[in-house]
Amino acid sequence: MLSGFKEFIARGNAIDLAVGVIIGAAFTSVVDAIVNSVFNPLIGALFGQPNFDSLLSFEIQGFGEPAVVSFGAVLSALLNFLIVAIALYFCIVLPLNKLAEIRAAKDEDPEEEELSQEAALLVEIRDALQRSAKE
């Protein structure tokens, strides 16, 4: 049982996942700081409140305490999610994709030229052998 766990850890996927979770948590705290210190004051200046939590909320009277339905809190969470997703895309995903494209183009070009030269040489050799076999 432990040997299977050791193999799982040794494959690197678990380590990559752990590093990703830690970096994601750190990145989320950075984005939260940006949201709380930049975007929320701007929202407060435009709408009079630093977030949308109390916006679009209403109470439903029941048998006990009234239930508060707050679409503004959902809107705030959605806005926070979009900011995190956009920041992750532009700061991490897009640069990594560009780097992968550059590496792929760099790796493909020399091999493609070499294969073309080798293929041309092999075609010449084949043609020469066919000519000599006919003679």
C-alpha positions as protocol buffer text, in pm:
chain_id: "A"
residue {
  index: 1
  type: MET
  ca { x: 0 y: 0 z: 0 }
}
residue {
  index: 2
  type: LEU
  ca { x: 281 y: 242 z: 84 }
}
residue {
  index: 3
  type: SER
  ca { x: 473 y: 152 z: -231 }
}
residue {
  index: 4
  type: GLY
  ca { x: 174 y: 259 z: -442 }
}
residue {
  index: 5
  type: PHE
  ca { x: 161 y: 589 z: -257 }
}
residue {
  index: 6
  type: LYS
  ca { x: 537 y: 636 z: -309 }
}
residue {
  index: 7
  type: GLU
  ca { x: 493 y: 576 z: -684 }
}
residue {
  index: 8
  type: PHE
  ca { x: 207 y: 825 z: -693 }
}
residue {
  index: 9
  type: ILE
  ca { x: 417 y: 1090 z: -519 }
}
residue {
  index: 10
  type: ALA
  ca { x: 726 y: 1010 z: -728 }
}
residue {
  index: 11
  type: ARG
  ca { x: 539 y: 1065 z: -1055 }
}
residue {
  index: 12
  type: GLY
  ca { x: 540 y: 1436 z: -983 }
}
residue {
  index: 13
  type: ASN
  ca { x: 171 y: 1496 z: -1047 }
}
residue {
  index: 14
  type: ALA
  ca { x: 93 y: 1528 z: -676 }
}
residue {
  index: 15
  type: ILE
  ca { x: 387 y: 1762 z: -625 }
}
residue {
  index: 16
  type: ASP
  ca { x: 282 y: 1973 z: -924 }
}
residue {
  index: 17
  type: LEU
  ca { x: -71 y: 1985 z: -787 }
}
residue {
  index: 18
  type: ALA
  ca { x: 50 y: 2089 z: -441 }
}
residue {
  index: 19
  type: VAL
  ca { x: 267 y: 2364 z: -589 }
}
residue {
  index: 20
  type: GLY
  ca { x: -27 y: 2480 z: -800 }
}
residue {
  index: 21
  type: VAL
  ca { x: -256 y: 2497 z: -497 }
}
residue {
  index: 22
  type: ILE
  ca { x: 0 y: 2695 z: -297 }
}
residue {
  index: 23
  type: ILE
  ca { x: 65 y: 2937 z: -583 }
}
residue {
  index: 24
  type: GLY
  ca { x: -310 y: 2969 z: -640 }
}
residue {
  index: 25
  type: ALA
  ca { x: -367 y: 3056 z: -275 }
}
residue {
  index: 26
  type: ALA
  ca { x: -89 y: 3315 z: -282 }
}
residue {
  index: 27
  type: PHE
  ca { x: -219 y: 3458 z: -609 }
}
residue {
  index: 28
  type: THR
  ca { x: -572 y: 3476 z: -468 }
}
residue {
  index: 29
  type: SER
  ca { x: -449 y: 3680 z: -173 }
}
residue {
  index: 30
  type: VAL
  ca { x: -278 y: 3922 z: -415 }
}
residue {
  index: 31
  type: VAL
  ca { x: -594 y: 3955 z: -623 }
}
residue {
  index: 32
  type: ASP
  ca { x: -805 y: 3999 z: -308 }
}
residue {
  index: 33
  type: ALA
  ca { x: -576 y: 4283 z: -202 }
}
residue {
  index: 34
  type: ILE
  ca { x: -614 y: 4444 z: -544 }
}
residue {
  index: 35
  type: VAL
  ca { x: -992 y: 4404 z: -531 }
}
residue {
  index: 36
  type: ASN
  ca { x: -1019 y: 4541 z: -176 }
}
residue {
  index: 37
  type: SER
  ca { x: -780 y: 4832 z: -223 }
}
residue {
  index: 38
  type: VAL
  ca { x: -841 y: 4931 z: -586 }
}
residue {
  index: 39
  type: PHE
  ca { x: -1170 y: 4802 z: -726 }
}
residue {
  index: 40
  type: ASN
  ca { x: -1388 y: 4830 z: -416 }
}
residue {
  index: 41
  type: PRO
  ca { x: -1302 y: 5200 z: -362 }
}
residue {
  index: 42
  type: LEU
  ca { x: -1378 y: 5264 z: -729 }
}
residue {
  index: 43
  type: ILE
  ca { x: -1710 y: 5082 z: -695 }
}
residue {
  index: 44
  type: GLY
  ca { x: -1775 y: 5282 z: -378 }
}
residue {
  index: 45
  type: ALA
  ca { x: -1707 y: 5606 z: -562 }
}
residue {
  index: 46
  type: LEU
  ca { x: -1943 y: 5511 z: -845 }
}
residue {
  index: 47
  type: PHE
  ca { x: -2226 y: 5343 z: -652 }
}
residue {
  index: 48
  type: GLY
  ca { x: -2188 y: 5485 z: -301 }
}
residue {
  index: 49
  type: GLN
  ca { x: -2100 y: 5143 z: -152 }
}
residue {
  index: 50
  type: PRO
  ca { x: -1765 y: 4960 z: -161 }
}
residue {
  index: 51
  type: ASN
  ca { x: -1926 y: 4636 z: -282 }
}
residue {
  index: 52
  type: PHE
  ca { x: -2255 y: 4506 z: -413 }
}
residue {
  index: 53
  type: ASP
  ca { x: -2343 y: 4298 z: -104 }
}
residue {
  index: 54
  type: SER
  ca { x: -2641 y: 4509 z: 4 }
}
residue {
  index: 55
  type: LEU
  ca { x: -2744 y: 4593 z: -351 }
}
residue {
  index: 56
  type: LEU
  ca { x: -3045 y: 4399 z: -485 }
}
residue {
  index: 57
  type: SER
  ca { x: -3131 y: 4240 z: -152 }
}
residue {
  index: 58
  type: PHE
  ca { x: -3471 y: 4190 z: 3 }
}
residue {
  index: 59
  type: GLU
  ca { x: -3627 y: 4016 z: 300 }
}
residue {
  index: 60
  type: ILE
  ca { x: -3881 y: 3739 z: 296 }
}
residue {
  index: 61
  type: GLN
  ca { x: -4097 y: 3720 z: 606 }
}
residue {
  index: 62
  type: GLY
  ca { x: -4136 y: 3371 z: 742 }
}
residue {
  index: 63
  type: PHE
  ca { x: -4234 y: 3211 z: 1071 }
}
residue {
  index: 64
  type: GLY
  ca { x: -3919 y: 3320 z: 1254 }
}
residue {
  index: 65
  type: GLU
  ca { x: -3643 y: 3554 z: 1151 }
}
residue {
  index: 66
  type: PRO
  ca { x: -3687 y: 3711 z: 808 }
}
residue {
  index: 67
  type: ALA
  ca { x: -3477 y: 3550 z: 534 }
}
residue {
  index: 68
  type: VAL
  ca { x: -3253 y: 3788 z: 343 }
}
residue {
  index: 69
  type: VAL
  ca { x: -3204 y: 3719 z: -26 }
}
residue {
  index: 70
  type: SER
  ca { x: -2903 y: 3911 z: -156 }
}
residue {
  index: 71
  type: PHE
  ca { x: -2830 y: 3904 z: -526 }
}
residue {
  index: 72
  type: GLY
  ca { x: -2567 y: 4171 z: -465 }
}
residue {
  index: 73
  type: ALA
  ca { x: -2348 y: 3926 z: -271 }
}
residue {
  index: 74
  type: VAL
  ca { x: -2366 y: 3687 z: -565 }
}
residue {
  index: 75
  type: LEU
  ca { x: -2279 y: 3973 z: -799 }
}
residue {
  index: 76
  type: SER
  ca { x: -1979 y: 4066 z: -580 }
}
residue {
  index: 77
  type: ALA
  ca { x: -1858 y: 3705 z: -575 }
}
residue {
  index: 78
  type: LEU
  ca { x: -1902 y: 3681 z: -952 }
}
residue {
  index: 79
  type: LEU
  ca { x: -1707 y: 4003 z: -1005 }
}
residue {
  index: 80
  type: ASN
  ca { x: -1429 y: 3878 z: -776 }
}
residue {
  index: 81
  type: PHE
  ca { x: -1419 y: 3547 z: -967 }
}
residue {
  index: 82
  type: LEU
  ca { x: -1398 y: 3725 z: -1302 }
}
residue {
  index: 83
  type: ILE
  ca { x: -1114 y: 3946 z: -1180 }
}
residue {
  index: 84
  type: VAL
  ca { x: -921 y: 3641 z: -1053 }
}
residue {
  index: 85
  type: ALA
  ca { x: -985 y: 3448 z: -1375 }
}
residue {
  index: 86
  type: ILE
  ca { x: -878 y: 3737 z: -1598 }
}
residue {
  index: 87
  type: ALA
  ca { x: -568 y: 3805 z: -1390 }
}
residue {
  index: 88
  type: LEU
  ca { x: -471 y: 3435 z: -1396 }
}
residue {
  index: 89
  type: TYR
  ca { x: -521 y: 3419 z: -1770 }
}
residue {
  index: 90
  type: PHE
  ca { x: -314 y: 3726 z: -1852 }
}
residue {
  index: 91
  type: CYS
  ca { x: -43 y: 3671 z: -1589 }
}
residue {
  index: 92
  type: ILE
  ca { x: 6 y: 3294 z: -1610 }
}
residue {
  index: 93
  type: VAL
  ca { x: -180 y: 3115 z: -1891 }
}
residue {
  index: 94
  type: LEU
  ca { x: -110 y: 3355 z: -2178 }
}
residue {
  index: 95
  type: PRO
  ca { x: 267 y: 3387 z: -2110 }
}
residue {
  index: 96
  type: LEU
  ca { x: 302 y: 3009 z: -2070 }
}
residue {
  index: 97
  type: ASN
  ca { x: 117 y: 2948 z: -2396 }
}
residue {
  index: 98
  type: LYS
  ca { x: 339 y: 3197 z: -2579 }
}
residue {
  index: 99
  type: LEU
  ca { x: 648 y: 3033 z: -2429 }
}
residue {
  index: 100
  type: ALA
  ca { x: 525 y: 2690 z: -2541 }
}
residue {
  index: 101
  type: GLU
  ca { x: 462 y: 2823 z: -2894 }
}
residue {
  index: 102
  type: ILE
  ca { x: 812 y: 2972 z: -2909 }
}
residue {
  index: 103
  type: ARG
  ca { x: 967 y: 2647 z: -2788 }
}
residue {
  index: 104
  type: ALA
  ca { x: 763 y: 2441 z: -3034 }
}
residue {
  index: 105
  type: ALA
  ca { x: 856 y: 2666 z: -3325 }
}
residue {
  index: 106
  type: LYS
  ca { x: 1221 y: 2660 z: -3222 }
}
residue {
  index: 107
  type: ASP
  ca { x: 1221 y: 2280 z: -3198 }
}
residue {
  index: 108
  type: GLU
  ca { x: 1029 y: 2216 z: -3521 }
}
residue {
  index: 109
  type: ASP
  ca { x: 1224 y: 2438 z: -3761 }
}
residue {
  index: 110
  type: PRO
  ca { x: 1571 y: 2273 z: -3749 }
}
residue {
  index: 111
  type: GLU
  ca { x: 1429 y: 1921 z: -3756 }
}
residue {
  index: 112
  type: GLU
  ca { x: 1202 y: 2004 z: -4046 }
}
residue {
  index: 113
  type: GLU
  ca { x: 1492 y: 2145 z: -4249 }
}
residue {
  index: 114
  type: GLU
  ca { x: 1712 y: 1847 z: -4166 }
}
residue {
  index: 115
  type: LEU
  ca { x: 1440 y: 1603 z: -4261 }
}
residue {
  index: 116
  type: SER
  ca { x: 1385 y: 1786 z: -4586 }
}
residue {
  index: 117
  type: GLN
  ca { x: 1756 y: 1772 z: -4671 }
}
residue {
  index: 118
  type: GLU
  ca { x: 1776 y: 1407 z: -4568 }
}
residue {
  index: 119
  type: ALA
  ca { x: 1466 y: 1323 z: -4769 }
}
residue {
  index: 120
  type: ALA
  ca { x: 1606 y: 1500 z: -5075 }
}
residue {
  index: 121
  type: LEU
  ca { x: 1935 y: 1312 z: -5040 }
}
residue {
  index: 122
  type: LEU
  ca { x: 1753 y: 979 z: -5004 }
}
residue {
  index: 123
  type: VAL
  ca { x: 1545 y: 1053 z: -5314 }
}
residue {
  index: 124
  type: GLU
  ca { x: 1864 y: 1127 z: -5508 }
}
residue {
  index: 125
  type: ILE
  ca { x: 2023 y: 802 z: -5389 }
}
residue {
  index: 126
  type: ARG
  ca { x: 1711 y: 604 z: -5480 }
}
residue {
  index: 127
  type: ASP
  ca { x: 1697 y: 758 z: -5825 }
}
residue {
  index: 128
  type: ALA
  ca { x: 2067 y: 688 z: -5880 }
}
residue {
  index: 129
  type: LEU
  ca { x: 2021 y: 324 z: -5774 }
}
residue {
  index: 130
  type: GLN
  ca { x: 1722 y: 285 z: -6006 }
}
residue {
  index: 131
  type: ARG
  ca { x: 1921 y: 431 z: -6298 }
}
residue {
  index: 132
  type: SER
  ca { x: 2217 y: 204 z: -6232 }
}
residue {
  index: 133
  type: ALA
  ca { x: 1988 y: -101 z: -6203 }
}
residue {
  index: 134
  type: LYS
  ca { x: 1831 y: -25 z: -6544 }
}
residue {
  index: 135
  type: GLU
  ca { x: 2170 y: 7 z: -6714 }
}
